[in-house]
Structure formats: C-alpha cells, structure tokens
Amino acid sequence: MKTLTILAMLLIALGCAQQQKKAPTPYSFTDMGEKFTETEQMLQDIKTFHASLADAGETQDSRYDRFFASMDKYSYYQLPTYKLDVQKLYANPGAEQIKSCIVPADFVNVIAIKDGKADVRLKCRKSGDRWTEGGGSFNYGEVIGWMRDSLASANTKEYKILTVGPTEFVTYQKEGKDLYFNIKGEPFSAGELCEFVLQTCYNTAEE
C-alpha cells in the first residue's frame, strides 16, 4: 500500500512538472501592437493619395490596388518602432552604448489585421495634418510571426523594432537580459549588432 501511495505521488509530481513545462500560448498580432488612434484620418488621406496616383496614370502593384480598395475591412495596429542613431553609435562605438542610441523612428509602423492575420505593413508619416504612406510590405505577419512565440516565452509584450537604414531588428528583455534579433528571428549579440552598425556606416562612407 505504501509503495502504491509513493507511485501515485510520483505520477502527480510528474504531471505537474509537465504542465509547468507546457509552452505558453503564442500572442496574437493585436497583443503585439496598440490600436492605431488615427485610423479614420489615415485611411481617408491614403485613399485620396492613391486615387491621385491613379488619376495621373501612375501604375501600382495590383496587390496594393486590391488592398486599398478594401482598407476599411482591416483593423490597424501600431508597432513600437524606433531607430538606432548610427552616427552617435559610430562616434562612440560599443555594445554597451546601443540602448542610449535608440531614438523614436520618423514614421509610424502600422500593420493591417484581418481574421487574425497581419497581411500588410504600412510605413506612414504625418505631414502637417495629413497622412502619407511611405512604403509597405505584404505578408509582414509571416516575417514577424516568430515574435508571437518568442515574446510569449519571455512573458513580455514590451519590445522594440529597431531600424538601421532599411534593415530591421527586434529587441526585448528576458529574465533581465537584453536580447537582439534580426527581423526574421535570428539572434544577434549586442556586439554583433554594434558591428553591423559600424560596417553600415563604413560602407556608406565608401559610397
């Protein structure tokens, strides 16, 4: 009887351990952003802008035409996006300097979500009281989809997308440690990121 009791306790303990090791539920794309507060004005301005392009006879990617024709069917969320001040880091290089070189981006990074999928990313800028769309990409949700699991495993929704020219990185903290990745989820050390910035500055100077 005593042996059976011990076995039962072991099985219960193993069951609890398995539950504790269960992978956390991935975040949704809406968990990863904030509801964009100027959606109505942005949609109106961008529609007007693209209508003017069509009137002028400028051709656009057919996928954009289809998207802009159905913009009202999406929800829009702003992603926390910053840029690295590469000149500041170049002047005083070092992995420990990266955090002090993070500044707000000069555009708003917005993802369009429908049926739980982040189909389109728009880079929007506000000039005066008007919004303009300064570029975008399709299937952005597939690019940043790894973040849903990665952030959930770190038990955080606090992160930053960092831009270095046209290249994007992601940073967040896990257990008090700053982690860095490229936008596809490949890990970078702070030193490797610093080296990338320095090499980017060097290549630009050479051009």
Order of alpha helices (4+ residues) and beta strands (2+ residues): alpha-beta-alpha-alpha-beta-beta-alpha-beta-beta-beta-beta-alpha-alpha-beta-beta-beta-beta-alpha
